[in-house]
Amino acid sequence: SPAVTAAAAAAEARLAGIGRLLLRASGTEPLIRVMAEGEDEQLVAAVVDELCAVIEAESAG
């Protein structure tokens, strides 16, 4: 969805240079895998939480 795409782009921008983000649709289950890593654990956790909230809101809609 456009909202998830925008949230993912914003998350990648926040992690630019200090981390990375990968979103992947599961091939066997109706879910999206969110994988992230970076130098700042708190920032990575915040970015993942925000992105997951958008994904969950879009899937509930």
PDBQT receptor file of N, H, CA, C and O in Angstrom, charges set to zero:
ATOM      1  N   SER A   1       0.845  -1.188   0.000  1.00  0.00    +0.000 N 
ATOM      2  CA  SER A   1       0.000   0.000   0.000  1.00  0.00    +0.000 C 
ATOM      3  C   SER A   1       0.886   1.245   0.000  1.00  0.00    +0.000 C 
ATOM      4  O   SER A   1       2.045   1.177   0.411  1.00  0.00    +0.000 OA
ATOM      5  N   PRO A   2       0.362   2.361  -0.448  1.00  0.00    +0.000 N 
ATOM      6  CA  PRO A   2       1.144   3.600  -0.442  1.00  0.00    +0.000 C 
ATOM      7  C   PRO A   2       1.600   4.015   0.959  1.00  0.00    +0.000 C 
ATOM      8  O   PRO A   2       2.695   4.555   1.116  1.00  0.00    +0.000 OA
ATOM      9  N   ALA A   3       0.779   3.769   1.967  1.00  0.00    +0.000 N 
ATOM     10  H   ALA A   3      -0.110   3.330   1.840  1.00  0.00    +0.000 HD
ATOM     11  CA  ALA A   3       1.152   4.148   3.335  1.00  0.00    +0.000 C 
ATOM     12  C   ALA A   3       2.339   3.325   3.824  1.00  0.00    +0.000 C 
ATOM     13  O   ALA A   3       3.241   3.862   4.468  1.00  0.00    +0.000 OA
ATOM     14  N   VAL A   4       2.346   2.038   3.526  1.00  0.00    +0.000 N 
ATOM     15  H   VAL A   4       1.613   1.602   3.003  1.00  0.00    +0.000 HD
ATOM     16  CA  VAL A   4       3.461   1.175   3.932  1.00  0.00    +0.000 C 
ATOM     17  C   VAL A   4       4.720   1.559   3.161  1.00  0.00    +0.000 C 
ATOM     18  O   VAL A   4       5.809   1.608   3.733  1.00  0.00    +0.000 OA
ATOM     19  N   THR A   5       4.577   1.830   1.872  1.00  0.00    +0.000 N 
ATOM     20  H   THR A   5       3.692   1.791   1.407  1.00  0.00    +0.000 HD
ATOM     21  CA  THR A   5       5.720   2.243   1.061  1.00  0.00    +0.000 C 
ATOM     22  C   THR A   5       6.326   3.536   1.598  1.00  0.00    +0.000 C 
ATOM     23  O   THR A   5       7.548   3.656   1.696  1.00  0.00    +0.000 OA
ATOM     24  N   ALA A   6       5.485   4.494   1.942  1.00  0.00    +0.000 N 
ATOM     25  H   ALA A   6       4.493   4.397   1.862  1.00  0.00    +0.000 HD
ATOM     26  CA  ALA A   6       5.966   5.769   2.483  1.00  0.00    +0.000 C 
ATOM     27  C   ALA A   6       6.628   5.571   3.840  1.00  0.00    +0.000 C 
ATOM     28  O   ALA A   6       7.671   6.167   4.109  1.00  0.00    +0.000 OA
ATOM     29  N   ALA A   7       6.040   4.745   4.696  1.00  0.00    +0.000 N 
ATOM     30  H   ALA A   7       5.192   4.261   4.477  1.00  0.00    +0.000 HD
ATOM     31  CA  ALA A   7       6.617   4.486   6.016  1.00  0.00    +0.000 C 
ATOM     32  C   ALA A   7       7.957   3.774   5.891  1.00  0.00    +0.000 C 
ATOM     33  O   ALA A   7       8.885   4.064   6.646  1.00  0.00    +0.000 OA
ATOM     34  N   ALA A   8       8.066   2.849   4.950  1.00  0.00    +0.000 N 
ATOM     35  H   ALA A   8       7.313   2.614   4.337  1.00  0.00    +0.000 HD
ATOM     36  CA  ALA A   8       9.330   2.138   4.739  1.00  0.00    +0.000 C 
ATOM     37  C   ALA A   8      10.407   3.095   4.236  1.00  0.00    +0.000 C 
ATOM     38  O   ALA A   8      11.557   3.015   4.667  1.00  0.00    +0.000 OA
ATOM     39  N   ALA A   9      10.046   3.993   3.334  1.00  0.00    +0.000 N 
ATOM     40  H   ALA A   9       9.112   4.058   2.984  1.00  0.00    +0.000 HD
ATOM     41  CA  ALA A   9      11.005   4.978   2.830  1.00  0.00    +0.000 C 
ATOM     42  C   ALA A   9      11.476   5.899   3.954  1.00  0.00    +0.000 C 
ATOM     43  O   ALA A   9      12.660   6.226   4.036  1.00  0.00    +0.000 OA
ATOM     44  N   ALA A  10      10.560   6.313   4.810  1.00  0.00    +0.000 N 
ATOM     45  H   ALA A  10       9.598   6.047   4.743  1.00  0.00    +0.000 HD
ATOM     46  CA  ALA A  10      10.927   7.167   5.942  1.00  0.00    +0.000 C 
ATOM     47  C   ALA A  10      11.831   6.418   6.912  1.00  0.00    +0.000 C 
ATOM     48  O   ALA A  10      12.783   6.990   7.442  1.00  0.00    +0.000 OA
ATOM     49  N   ALA A  11      11.540   5.151   7.146  1.00  0.00    +0.000 N 
ATOM     50  H   ALA A  11      10.766   4.687   6.716  1.00  0.00    +0.000 HD
ATOM     51  CA  ALA A  11      12.362   4.338   8.046  1.00  0.00    +0.000 C 
ATOM     52  C   ALA A  11      13.764   4.164   7.479  1.00  0.00    +0.000 C 
ATOM     53  O   ALA A  11      14.749   4.274   8.210  1.00  0.00    +0.000 OA
ATOM     54  N   GLU A  12      13.859   3.894   6.183  1.00  0.00    +0.000 N 
ATOM     55  H   GLU A  12      13.060   3.805   5.589  1.00  0.00    +0.000 HD
ATOM     56  CA  GLU A  12      15.169   3.749   5.550  1.00  0.00    +0.000 C 
ATOM     57  C   GLU A  12      15.961   5.047   5.638  1.00  0.00    +0.000 C 
ATOM     58  O   GLU A  12      17.173   5.022   5.854  1.00  0.00    +0.000 OA
ATOM     59  N   ALA A  13      15.292   6.168   5.475  1.00  0.00    +0.000 N 
ATOM     60  H   ALA A  13      14.307   6.189   5.300  1.00  0.00    +0.000 HD
ATOM     61  CA  ALA A  13      15.963   7.467   5.571  1.00  0.00    +0.000 C 
ATOM     62  C   ALA A  13      16.505   7.697   6.978  1.00  0.00    +0.000 C 
ATOM     63  O   ALA A  13      17.604   8.227   7.139  1.00  0.00    +0.000 OA
ATOM     64  N   ARG A  14      15.742   7.302   7.996  1.00  0.00    +0.000 N 
ATOM     65  H   ARG A  14      14.849   6.872   7.865  1.00  0.00    +0.000 HD
ATOM     66  CA  ARG A  14      16.198   7.475   9.385  1.00  0.00    +0.000 C 
ATOM     67  C   ARG A  14      17.401   6.595   9.694  1.00  0.00    +0.000 C 
ATOM     68  O   ARG A  14      18.235   6.951  10.527  1.00  0.00    +0.000 OA
ATOM     69  N   LEU A  15      17.495   5.447   9.025  1.00  0.00    +0.000 N 
ATOM     70  H   LEU A  15      16.817   5.158   8.348  1.00  0.00    +0.000 HD
ATOM     71  CA  LEU A  15      18.604   4.523   9.274  1.00  0.00    +0.000 C 
ATOM     72  C   LEU A  15      19.776   4.723   8.311  1.00  0.00    +0.000 C 
ATOM     73  O   LEU A  15      20.789   4.033   8.425  1.00  0.00    +0.000 OA
ATOM     74  N   ALA A  16      19.652   5.640   7.384  1.00  0.00    +0.000 N 
ATOM     75  H   ALA A  16      18.829   6.200   7.292  1.00  0.00    +0.000 HD
ATOM     76  CA  ALA A  16      20.676   5.839   6.359  1.00  0.00    +0.000 C 
ATOM     77  C   ALA A  16      22.054   6.039   6.976  1.00  0.00    +0.000 C 
ATOM     78  O   ALA A  16      22.252   6.901   7.833  1.00  0.00    +0.000 OA
ATOM     79  N   GLY A  17      22.988   5.237   6.529  1.00  0.00    +0.000 N 
ATOM     80  H   GLY A  17      22.827   4.537   5.833  1.00  0.00    +0.000 HD
ATOM     81  CA  GLY A  17      24.363   5.358   6.983  1.00  0.00    +0.000 C 
ATOM     82  C   GLY A  17      24.668   4.654   8.289  1.00  0.00    +0.000 C 
ATOM     83  O   GLY A  17      25.836   4.432   8.606  1.00  0.00    +0.000 OA
ATOM     84  N   ILE A  18      23.644   4.296   9.061  1.00  0.00    +0.000 N 
ATOM     85  H   ILE A  18      22.694   4.477   8.804  1.00  0.00    +0.000 HD
ATOM     86  CA  ILE A  18      23.896   3.642  10.352  1.00  0.00    +0.000 C 
ATOM     87  C   ILE A  18      23.152   2.323  10.515  1.00  0.00    +0.000 C 
ATOM     88  O   ILE A  18      23.264   1.660  11.547  1.00  0.00    +0.000 OA
ATOM     89  N   GLY A  19      22.395   1.949   9.492  1.00  0.00    +0.000 N 
ATOM     90  H   GLY A  19      22.305   2.487   8.654  1.00  0.00    +0.000 HD
ATOM     91  CA  GLY A  19      21.648   0.699   9.592  1.00  0.00    +0.000 C 
ATOM     92  C   GLY A  19      20.994   0.347   8.282  1.00  0.00    +0.000 C 
ATOM     93  O   GLY A  19      21.171   1.025   7.270  1.00  0.00    +0.000 OA
ATOM     94  N   ARG A  20      20.225  -0.739   8.323  1.00  0.00    +0.000 N 
ATOM     95  H   ARG A  20      20.081  -1.290   9.145  1.00  0.00    +0.000 HD
ATOM     96  CA  ARG A  20      19.506  -1.135   7.119  1.00  0.00    +0.000 C 
ATOM     97  C   ARG A  20      18.185  -1.787   7.495  1.00  0.00    +0.000 C 
ATOM     98  O   ARG A  20      17.991  -2.254   8.618  1.00  0.00    +0.000 OA
ATOM     99  N   LEU A  21      17.290  -1.804   6.527  1.00  0.00    +0.000 N 
ATOM    100  H   LEU A  21      17.448  -1.425   5.615  1.00  0.00    +0.000 HD
ATOM    101  CA  LEU A  21      15.937  -2.296   6.731  1.00  0.00    +0.000 C 
ATOM    102  C   LEU A  21      15.569  -3.191   5.559  1.00  0.00    +0.000 C 
ATOM    103  O   LEU A  21      15.905  -2.898   4.411  1.00  0.00    +0.000 OA
ATOM    104  N   LEU A  22      14.876  -4.285   5.857  1.00  0.00    +0.000 N 
ATOM    105  H   LEU A  22      14.604  -4.523   6.789  1.00  0.00    +0.000 HD
ATOM    106  CA  LEU A  22      14.407  -5.186   4.811  1.00  0.00    +0.000 C 
ATOM    107  C   LEU A  22      12.974  -5.587   5.114  1.00  0.00    +0.000 C 
ATOM    108  O   LEU A  22      12.672  -6.072   6.204  1.00  0.00    +0.000 OA
ATOM    109  N   LEU A  23      12.101  -5.385   4.152  1.00  0.00    +0.000 N 
ATOM    110  H   LEU A  23      12.346  -4.991   3.266  1.00  0.00    +0.000 HD
ATOM    111  CA  LEU A  23      10.711  -5.841   4.233  1.00  0.00    +0.000 C 
ATOM    112  C   LEU A  23      10.537  -6.931   3.194  1.00  0.00    +0.000 C 
ATOM    113  O   LEU A  23      10.988  -6.797   2.057  1.00  0.00    +0.000 OA
ATOM    114  N   ARG A  24       9.876  -8.017   3.593  1.00  0.00    +0.000 N 
ATOM    115  H   ARG A  24       9.509  -8.126   4.517  1.00  0.00    +0.000 HD
ATOM    116  CA  ARG A  24       9.678  -9.118   2.653  1.00  0.00    +0.000 C 
ATOM    117  C   ARG A  24       8.363  -9.804   2.961  1.00  0.00    +0.000 C 
ATOM    118  O   ARG A  24       8.081 -10.165   4.103  1.00  0.00    +0.000 OA
ATOM    119  N   ALA A  25       7.569  -9.974   1.929  1.00  0.00    +0.000 N 
ATOM    120  H   ALA A  25       7.797  -9.680   1.000  1.00  0.00    +0.000 HD
ATOM    121  CA  ALA A  25       6.321 -10.717   2.097  1.00  0.00    +0.000 C 
ATOM    122  C   ALA A  25       6.653 -12.196   2.240  1.00  0.00    +0.000 C 
ATOM    123  O   ALA A  25       7.497 -12.720   1.513  1.00  0.00    +0.000 OA
ATOM    124  N   SER A  26       5.998 -12.860   3.166  1.00  0.00    +0.000 N 
ATOM    125  H   SER A  26       5.313 -12.434   3.757  1.00  0.00    +0.000 HD
ATOM    126  CA  SER A  26       6.183 -14.295   3.346  1.00  0.00    +0.000 C 
ATOM    127  C   SER A  26       5.583 -15.015   2.150  1.00  0.00    +0.000 C 
ATOM    128  O   SER A  26       4.540 -14.619   1.630  1.00  0.00    +0.000 OA
ATOM    129  N   GLY A  27       6.243 -16.062   1.725  1.00  0.00    +0.000 N 
ATOM    130  H   GLY A  27       7.090 -16.384   2.147  1.00  0.00    +0.000 HD
ATOM    131  CA  GLY A  27       5.720 -16.845   0.616  1.00  0.00    +0.000 C 
ATOM    132  C   GLY A  27       4.728 -17.902   1.050  1.00  0.00    +0.000 C 
ATOM    133  O   GLY A  27       4.029 -18.477   0.216  1.00  0.00    +0.000 OA
ATOM    134  N   THR A  28       4.657 -18.167   2.349  1.00  0.00    +0.000 N 
ATOM    135  H   THR A  28       5.225 -17.700   3.027  1.00  0.00    +0.000 HD
ATOM    136  CA  THR A  28       3.798 -19.253   2.838  1.00  0.00    +0.000 C 
ATOM    137  C   THR A  28       2.738 -18.801   3.833  1.00  0.00    +0.000 C 
ATOM    138  O   THR A  28       1.823 -19.560   4.153  1.00  0.00    +0.000 OA
ATOM    139  N   GLU A  29       2.856 -17.568   4.326  1.00  0.00    +0.000 N 
ATOM    140  H   GLU A  29       3.600 -16.952   4.067  1.00  0.00    +0.000 HD
ATOM    141  CA  GLU A  29       1.914 -17.067   5.328  1.00  0.00    +0.000 C 
ATOM    142  C   GLU A  29       1.464 -15.662   4.940  1.00  0.00    +0.000 C 
ATOM    143  O   GLU A  29       2.179 -14.965   4.219  1.00  0.00    +0.000 OA
ATOM    144  N   PRO A  30       0.296 -15.237   5.405  1.00  0.00    +0.000 N 
ATOM    145  CA  PRO A  30      -0.169 -13.881   5.090  1.00  0.00    +0.000 C 
ATOM    146  C   PRO A  30       0.462 -12.843   6.025  1.00  0.00    +0.000 C 
ATOM    147  O   PRO A  30      -0.223 -12.243   6.854  1.00  0.00    +0.000 OA
ATOM    148  N   LEU A  31       1.764 -12.644   5.881  1.00  0.00    +0.000 N 
ATOM    149  H   LEU A  31       2.320 -13.132   5.208  1.00  0.00    +0.000 HD
ATOM    150  CA  LEU A  31       2.444 -11.675   6.734  1.00  0.00    +0.000 C 
ATOM    151  C   LEU A  31       3.612 -11.048   6.014  1.00  0.00    +0.000 C 
ATOM    152  O   LEU A  31       4.066 -11.536   4.979  1.00  0.00    +0.000 OA
ATOM    153  N   ILE A  32       4.095  -9.951   6.583  1.00  0.00    +0.000 N 
ATOM    154  H   ILE A  32       3.726  -9.554   7.423  1.00  0.00    +0.000 HD
ATOM    155  CA  ILE A  32       5.266  -9.246   6.067  1.00  0.00    +0.000 C 
ATOM    156  C   ILE A  32       6.352  -9.333   7.117  1.00  0.00    +0.000 C 
ATOM    157  O   ILE A  32       6.133  -8.993   8.280  1.00  0.00    +0.000 OA
ATOM    158  N   ARG A  33       7.509  -9.783   6.711  1.00  0.00    +0.000 N 
ATOM    159  H   ARG A  33       7.687 -10.060   5.767  1.00  0.00    +0.000 HD
ATOM    160  CA  ARG A  33       8.645  -9.866   7.629  1.00  0.00    +0.000 C 
ATOM    161  C   ARG A  33       9.381  -8.526   7.608  1.00  0.00    +0.000 C 
ATOM    162  O   ARG A  33       9.666  -7.975   6.545  1.00  0.00    +0.000 OA
ATOM    163  N   VAL A  34       9.679  -8.015   8.796  1.00  0.00    +0.000 N 
ATOM    164  H   VAL A  34       9.447  -8.462   9.660  1.00  0.00    +0.000 HD
ATOM    165  CA  VAL A  34      10.408  -6.758   8.941  1.00  0.00    +0.000 C 
ATOM    166  C   VAL A  34      11.713  -7.083   9.642  1.00  0.00    +0.000 C 
ATOM    167  O   VAL A  34      11.721  -7.541  10.784  1.00  0.00    +0.000 OA
ATOM    168  N   MET A  35      12.819  -6.841   8.946  1.00  0.00    +0.000 N 
ATOM    169  H   MET A  35      12.812  -6.468   8.018  1.00  0.00    +0.000 HD
ATOM    170  CA  MET A  35      14.138  -7.096   9.520  1.00  0.00    +0.000 C 
ATOM    171  C   MET A  35      14.935  -5.797   9.483  1.00  0.00    +0.000 C 
ATOM    172  O   MET A  35      14.963  -5.099   8.469  1.00  0.00    +0.000 OA
ATOM    173  N   ALA A  36      15.580  -5.487  10.598  1.00  0.00    +0.000 N 
ATOM    174  H   ALA A  36      15.557  -6.054  11.421  1.00  0.00    +0.000 HD
ATOM    175  CA  ALA A  36      16.351  -4.253  10.672  1.00  0.00    +0.000 C 
ATOM    176  C   ALA A  36      17.574  -4.469  11.543  1.00  0.00    +0.000 C 
ATOM    177  O   ALA A  36      17.565  -5.282  12.468  1.00  0.00    +0.000 OA
ATOM    178  N   GLU A  37      18.622  -3.727  11.232  1.00  0.00    +0.000 N 
ATOM    179  H   GLU A  37      18.629  -3.067  10.481  1.00  0.00    +0.000 HD
ATOM    180  CA  GLU A  37      19.822  -3.737  12.061  1.00  0.00    +0.000 C 
ATOM    181  C   GLU A  37      20.478  -2.372  11.958  1.00  0.00    +0.000 C 
ATOM    182  O   GLU A  37      20.303  -1.651  10.976  1.00  0.00    +0.000 OA
ATOM    183  N   GLY A  38      21.236  -2.034  12.989  1.00  0.00    +0.000 N 
ATOM    184  H   GLY A  38      21.379  -2.620  13.786  1.00  0.00    +0.000 HD
ATOM    185  CA  GLY A  38      21.904  -0.749  12.975  1.00  0.00    +0.000 C 
ATOM    186  C   GLY A  38      22.748  -0.543  14.211  1.00  0.00    +0.000 C 
ATOM    187  O   GLY A  38      22.753  -1.356  15.135  1.00  0.00    +0.000 OA
ATOM    188  N   GLU A  39      23.455   0.560  14.203  1.00  0.00    +0.000 N 
ATOM    189  H   GLU A  39      23.451   1.221  13.453  1.00  0.00    +0.000 HD
ATOM    190  CA  GLU A  39      24.376   0.881  15.289  1.00  0.00    +0.000 C 
ATOM    191  C   GLU A  39      23.649   1.316  16.561  1.00  0.00    +0.000 C 
ATOM    192  O   GLU A  39      24.136   1.073  17.666  1.00  0.00    +0.000 OA
ATOM    193  N   ASP A  40      22.498   1.950  16.415  1.00  0.00    +0.000 N 
ATOM    194  H   ASP A  40      22.102   2.147  15.518  1.00  0.00    +0.000 HD
ATOM    195  CA  ASP A  40      21.748   2.493  17.549  1.00  0.00    +0.000 C 
ATOM    196  C   ASP A  40      20.524   1.608  17.810  1.00  0.00    +0.000 C 
ATOM    197  O   ASP A  40      19.524   1.695  17.098  1.00  0.00    +0.000 OA
ATOM    198  N   GLU A  41      20.613   0.766  18.827  1.00  0.00    +0.000 N 
ATOM    199  H   GLU A  41      21.425   0.695  19.406  1.00  0.00    +0.000 HD
ATOM    200  CA  GLU A  41      19.550  -0.203  19.103  1.00  0.00    +0.000 C 
ATOM    201  C   GLU A  41      18.205   0.468  19.377  1.00  0.00    +0.000 C 
ATOM    202  O   GLU A  41      17.167  -0.022  18.931  1.00  0.00    +0.000 OA
ATOM    203  N   GLN A  42      18.216   1.573  20.099  1.00  0.00    +0.000 N 
ATOM    204  H   GLN A  42      19.059   1.971  20.461  1.00  0.00    +0.000 HD
ATOM    205  CA  GLN A  42      16.963   2.270  20.411  1.00  0.00    +0.000 C 
ATOM    206  C   GLN A  42      16.322   2.852  19.152  1.00  0.00    +0.000 C 
ATOM    207  O   GLN A  42      15.103   2.792  18.992  1.00  0.00    +0.000 OA
ATOM    208  N   LEU A  43      17.133   3.409  18.266  1.00  0.00    +0.000 N 
ATOM    209  H   LEU A  43      18.124   3.458  18.396  1.00  0.00    +0.000 HD
ATOM    210  CA  LEU A  43      16.612   3.958  17.019  1.00  0.00    +0.000 C 
ATOM    211  C   LEU A  43      16.028   2.848  16.152  1.00  0.00    +0.000 C 
ATOM    212  O   LEU A  43      14.942   3.000  15.593  1.00  0.00    +0.000 OA
ATOM    213  N   VAL A  44      16.741   1.740  16.041  1.00  0.00    +0.000 N 
ATOM    214  H   VAL A  44      17.624   1.616  16.495  1.00  0.00    +0.000 HD
ATOM    215  CA  VAL A  44      16.256   0.613  15.239  1.00  0.00    +0.000 C 
ATOM    216  C   VAL A  44      14.925   0.111  15.794  1.00  0.00    +0.000 C 
ATOM    217  O   VAL A  44      13.990  -0.138  15.032  1.00  0.00    +0.000 OA
ATOM    218  N   ALA A  45      14.836  -0.038  17.103  1.00  0.00    +0.000 N 
ATOM    219  H   ALA A  45      15.595   0.164  17.722  1.00  0.00    +0.000 HD
ATOM    220  CA  ALA A  45      13.594  -0.511  17.722  1.00  0.00    +0.000 C 
ATOM    221  C   ALA A  45      12.450   0.463  17.463  1.00  0.00    +0.000 C 
ATOM    222  O   ALA A  45      11.332   0.037  17.170  1.00  0.00    +0.000 OA
ATOM    223  N   ALA A  46      12.712   1.750  17.566  1.00  0.00    +0.000 N 
ATOM    224  H   ALA A  46      13.619   2.096  17.803  1.00  0.00    +0.000 HD
ATOM    225  CA  ALA A  46      11.673   2.752  17.329  1.00  0.00    +0.000 C 
ATOM    226  C   ALA A  46      11.205   2.729  15.876  1.00  0.00    +0.000 C 
ATOM    227  O   ALA A  46      10.007   2.795  15.602  1.00  0.00    +0.000 OA
ATOM    228  N   VAL A  47      12.147   2.635  14.959  1.00  0.00    +0.000 N 
ATOM    229  H   VAL A  47      13.121   2.582  15.182  1.00  0.00    +0.000 HD
ATOM    230  CA  VAL A  47      11.812   2.591  13.533  1.00  0.00    +0.000 C 
ATOM    231  C   VAL A  47      10.965   1.360  13.220  1.00  0.00    +0.000 C 
ATOM    232  O   VAL A  47       9.968   1.456  12.504  1.00  0.00    +0.000 OA
ATOM    233  N   VAL A  48      11.356   0.212  13.751  1.00  0.00    +0.000 N 
ATOM    234  H   VAL A  48      12.166   0.134  14.333  1.00  0.00    +0.000 HD
ATOM    235  CA  VAL A  48      10.608  -1.029  13.510  1.00  0.00    +0.000 C 
ATOM    236  C   VAL A  48       9.214  -0.937  14.123  1.00  0.00    +0.000 C 
ATOM    237  O   VAL A  48       8.237  -1.338  13.490  1.00  0.00    +0.000 OA
ATOM    238  N   ASP A  49       9.107  -0.420  15.336  1.00  0.00    +0.000 N 
ATOM    239  H   ASP A  49       9.901  -0.095  15.851  1.00  0.00    +0.000 HD
ATOM    240  CA  ASP A  49       7.797  -0.284  15.984  1.00  0.00    +0.000 C 
ATOM    241  C   ASP A  49       6.863   0.605  15.165  1.00  0.00    +0.000 C 
ATOM    242  O   ASP A  49       5.692   0.275  14.972  1.00  0.00    +0.000 OA
ATOM    243  N   GLU A  50       7.386   1.730  14.688  1.00  0.00    +0.000 N 
ATOM    244  H   GLU A  50       8.336   1.998  14.845  1.00  0.00    +0.000 HD
ATOM    245  CA  GLU A  50       6.570   2.649  13.899  1.00  0.00    +0.000 C 
ATOM    246  C   GLU A  50       6.141   2.012  12.580  1.00  0.00    +0.000 C 
ATOM    247  O   GLU A  50       4.987   2.142  12.171  1.00  0.00    +0.000 OA
ATOM    248  N   LEU A  51       7.058   1.331  11.923  1.00  0.00    +0.000 N 
ATOM    249  H   LEU A  51       7.996   1.225  12.255  1.00  0.00    +0.000 HD
ATOM    250  CA  LEU A  51       6.749   0.687  10.653  1.00  0.00    +0.000 C 
ATOM    251  C   LEU A  51       5.729  -0.434  10.842  1.00  0.00    +0.000 C 
ATOM    252  O   LEU A  51       4.795  -0.564  10.049  1.00  0.00    +0.000 OA
ATOM    253  N   CYS A  52       5.900  -1.228  11.868  1.00  0.00    +0.000 N 
ATOM    254  H   CYS A  52       6.658  -1.122  12.512  1.00  0.00    +0.000 HD
ATOM    255  CA  CYS A  52       4.955  -2.319  12.141  1.00  0.00    +0.000 C 
ATOM    256  C   CYS A  52       3.566  -1.781  12.461  1.00  0.00    +0.000 C 
ATOM    257  O   CYS A  52       2.565  -2.395  12.091  1.00  0.00    +0.000 OA
ATOM    258  N   ALA A  53       3.495  -0.650  13.140  1.00  0.00    +0.000 N 
ATOM    259  H   ALA A  53       4.308  -0.152  13.441  1.00  0.00    +0.000 HD
ATOM    260  CA  ALA A  53       2.194  -0.049  13.441  1.00  0.00    +0.000 C 
ATOM    261  C   ALA A  53       1.469   0.346  12.155  1.00  0.00    +0.000 C 
ATOM    262  O   ALA A  53       0.258   0.159  12.040  1.00  0.00    +0.000 OA
ATOM    263  N   VAL A  54       2.205   0.887  11.198  1.00  0.00    +0.000 N 
ATOM    264  H   VAL A  54       3.189   1.039  11.292  1.00  0.00    +0.000 HD
ATOM    265  CA  VAL A  54       1.597   1.256   9.914  1.00  0.00    +0.000 C 
ATOM    266  C   VAL A  54       1.135   0.005   9.169  1.00  0.00    +0.000 C 
ATOM    267  O   VAL A  54       0.033  -0.025   8.622  1.00  0.00    +0.000 OA
ATOM    268  N   ILE A  55       1.978  -1.023   9.152  1.00  0.00    +0.000 N 
ATOM    269  H   ILE A  55       2.873  -0.998   9.596  1.00  0.00    +0.000 HD
ATOM    270  CA  ILE A  55       1.618  -2.271   8.469  1.00  0.00    +0.000 C 
ATOM    271  C   ILE A  55       0.365  -2.876   9.097  1.00  0.00    +0.000 C 
ATOM    272  O   ILE A  55      -0.543  -3.303   8.385  1.00  0.00    +0.000 OA
ATOM    273  N   GLU A  56       0.314  -2.911  10.414  1.00  0.00    +0.000 N 
ATOM    274  H   GLU A  56       1.052  -2.564  10.992  1.00  0.00    +0.000 HD
ATOM    275  CA  GLU A  56      -0.853  -3.475  11.104  1.00  0.00    +0.000 C 
ATOM    276  C   GLU A  56      -2.112  -2.651  10.834  1.00  0.00    +0.000 C 
ATOM    277  O   GLU A  56      -3.188  -3.213  10.629  1.00  0.00    +0.000 OA
ATOM    278  N   ALA A  57      -1.983  -1.333  10.833  1.00  0.00    +0.000 N 
ATOM    279  H   ALA A  57      -1.108  -0.877  11.000  1.00  0.00    +0.000 HD
ATOM    280  CA  ALA A  57      -3.137  -0.473  10.561  1.00  0.00    +0.000 C 
ATOM    281  C   ALA A  57      -3.652  -0.686   9.137  1.00  0.00    +0.000 C 
ATOM    282  O   ALA A  57      -4.861  -0.718   8.908  1.00  0.00    +0.000 OA
ATOM    283  N   GLU A  58      -2.742  -0.829   8.195  1.00  0.00    +0.000 N 
ATOM    284  H   GLU A  58      -1.760  -0.803   8.382  1.00  0.00    +0.000 HD
ATOM    285  CA  GLU A  58      -3.139  -1.048   6.809  1.00  0.00    +0.000 C 
ATOM    286  C   GLU A  58      -3.788  -2.414   6.611  1.00  0.00    +0.000 C 
ATOM    287  O   GLU A  58      -4.728  -2.552   5.828  1.00  0.00    +0.000 OA
ATOM    288  N   SER A  59      -3.294  -3.409   7.312  1.00  0.00    +0.000 N 
ATOM    289  H   SER A  59      -2.531  -3.297   7.948  1.00  0.00    +0.000 HD
ATOM    290  CA  SER A  59      -3.858  -4.753   7.144  1.00  0.00    +0.000 C 
ATOM    291  C   SER A  59      -5.223  -4.877   7.819  1.00  0.00    +0.000 C 
ATOM    292  O   SER A  59      -6.033  -5.722   7.436  1.00  0.00    +0.000 OA
ATOM    293  N   ALA A  60      -5.476  -4.041   8.818  1.00  0.00    +0.000 N 
ATOM    294  H   ALA A  60      -4.818  -3.355   9.129  1.00  0.00    +0.000 HD
ATOM    295  CA  ALA A  60      -6.765  -4.073   9.512  1.00  0.00    +0.000 C 
ATOM    296  C   ALA A  60      -7.836  -3.301   8.739  1.00  0.00    +0.000 C 
ATOM    297  O   ALA A  60      -9.033  -3.517   8.926  1.00  0.00    +0.000 OA
ATOM    298  N   GLY A  61      -7.375  -2.389   7.861  1.00  0.00    +0.000 N 
ATOM    299  H   GLY A  61      -6.402  -2.214   7.709  1.00  0.00    +0.000 HD
ATOM    300  CA  GLY A  61      -8.280  -1.497   7.156  1.00  0.00    +0.000 C 
ATOM    301  C   GLY A  61      -9.143  -2.154   6.181  1.00  0.00    +0.000 C 
ATOM    302  O   GLY A  61      -9.950  -1.494   5.526  1.00  0.00    +0.000 OA
TER     303      GLY A  61
